[in-house]
Amino acid sequence: MERCKSHTCTGTLDPSVVTFIAEKEGLTPSEMSDLLNKKSGMLGVSGISSDDRDICAAAAKGDPRAILTHQMLEYEIAKFIGSYMVVLGGCEAIIFTAGIGENQASHRTGVCKYFEYMGVKIDEKINNETIKGKGGLISTPDSTIKVFVIPTNEELLIARDTRDLISK
């Protein structure tokens, strides 16, 4: 299958869904791959775009599918963090990085709300100021788990990965 680009992949789903949809819609394997990898995820749920900036603009205007897209995204991120907490036997820090993690304070708040029962507390003022390349601690001093934003240079990482692939 083609590697997912942007936020268009399905995410987690029951494998039997693939054959069910393919049979119901009469899709070829190539068409099914296109549906799963290019027309699903945030694009599929929102019906707007795979770019979170477009979805944020629509959500700000009250678009119900854009709002649902964000709720689903935050739930899925929290679910993955929670699963790692179980496997690791606990958690000392939650780190947000890369595009959405660095630049969407509202998503960080939404994700961390799932962990409030564990004592995770976000300083909303600091959280809202920690965007566009600014990193730091965004949890309150009494938060049971520290929450950080750590900026990354995605272009540099892609360039290094490309260099490593070419040099082999």
N, C-alpha and C positions, 0 to 999 in steps of 0.2 A: 504494500500500500504506500501511496505517496505520503511523504512527511507533511504534517500539518503546518500551515503557514497562518500567522495571525491568530485570531480567535474564532476560527471557523470550524474546528473539529467538534465532534460530538461530546467528547469527554467520556465519562464512565457510562456504559450501558450494557444490558444483558445481551450476550452474543446472539441469542435467538431472535432479537429484534431485527437484526440485519437480514436474515432470511425471510422473516415475516414481511417486512417492508418491501423487499425485492420481489417477492411473490405477489403481494397485493398490488403493487404498482407496475409490475412487469418490467423491472429494471435489469439491465445487463450488469455484470460485475463492474465494468468501467463506470456506468452511470451510478451505481451504488457507491463506489469509491468517491466519485465527485460529490454526491449528496453528503456522505459522512465527513469528507475532508474539506469541502469548500462551501457548503451551504447549511451547515449545522452550527452548533455552538452559539455564540453570542449573535451571530447573523441570523441563524435559524429561529432563535427565540424572539429576538427583537423585531425581525423583519426590516431592520433599518440598515445595519452595518455591522462589520466585525471590529470596527474601530471604537474603542470605549469613549473617545471624545464625542463622537456622534451620538452615542447612546446616552451619555451624560447630558448633552444638550436636550435631547428628547425627554429624558426623565425630569429635567428641570421644568419642562413645560407640562408635566403631568402625564406623559404617554404611558399607559398601563403596561404595555409590553416591554418598554425600556426599563421601567421600575421592576418588573418581574425578572428581567434579565439580570439586573444588579442583585436582586435578592437571591437568585439562583447561584450566581457567581460567588457571592459572599458565603453562602451555605456550603458550596462545594469546596472552597478554600478552607473553611473551618473544619469540614469533615476530614480533609487530608491532614491538616495540622493535628486534629484530634487522634487520627489513626497513628500518626508518628509518636504522639505522646504515649499511647498505649504500648507500642512496640518498644520504645525507649525507656519505659517505666517512669516517665515524668518529663518535665520541661523546665528549663531555667530561663529561656528567652524565646520570643517569637520575633523573627526578622522579616521585614518586608523589603523587597528590592525589585529592580527592573521596572519597566514602564508603569504598569498599573500600581505595583507595590510602592513605588517611589512617589508617584504623582497624584494618587487618588486618596486623599485623606478620608473621604466618606467610606470608601471600601475598607480601609484599615479599621475604622470604627465599626462598620457592619460585621466584619470578621470577628473582631475582638468581643463584640457583644455576646457571641456564643460561649465565651470563656469567662464571662462575668461571675458565673456561679463558682468559679475556681478562684476568684479574687483578682482577675485581670482588670486593671483600670487604666484608661487612656486619659491623658491630659489633652483635652480637645483643643485648647489654645495652641499648645506646642505642636500637636498633630497637624492642625490646619496650616501652621507656618512651615512645616517640614515637607517641602515639595521642590520640584525643579532642581535636583542636584544637592539639596541640603539634606544631610543625614543627622541622626542623633537618637537619643532616648525619647520616646513619646509616651511612655507609661508614667504614672504618678509614683511618688516615692513609696507609697504603701501598697502598690500592686504586687501580688504574689509572684507574678512572672514579668520579667522585664520585656518591654516591646521596643524594638529598634527599627529605624529606617536606615538602610545602608545603600547609598547610591552605587550604581554600577555603570561601567562604560560598555554598553552592549556592542557598539560598533567595534571597539577595540577587541572584545572577546571574539566576535565573528572574524575579524581580521587575523587574530592569532590562530583560531581553529582552521581557517582557510590556509594559512601559511603551513601549519602542521600537516594538513592533508596533502598539500602540494609537494612538500619536502619528503614525503614517504616514497 
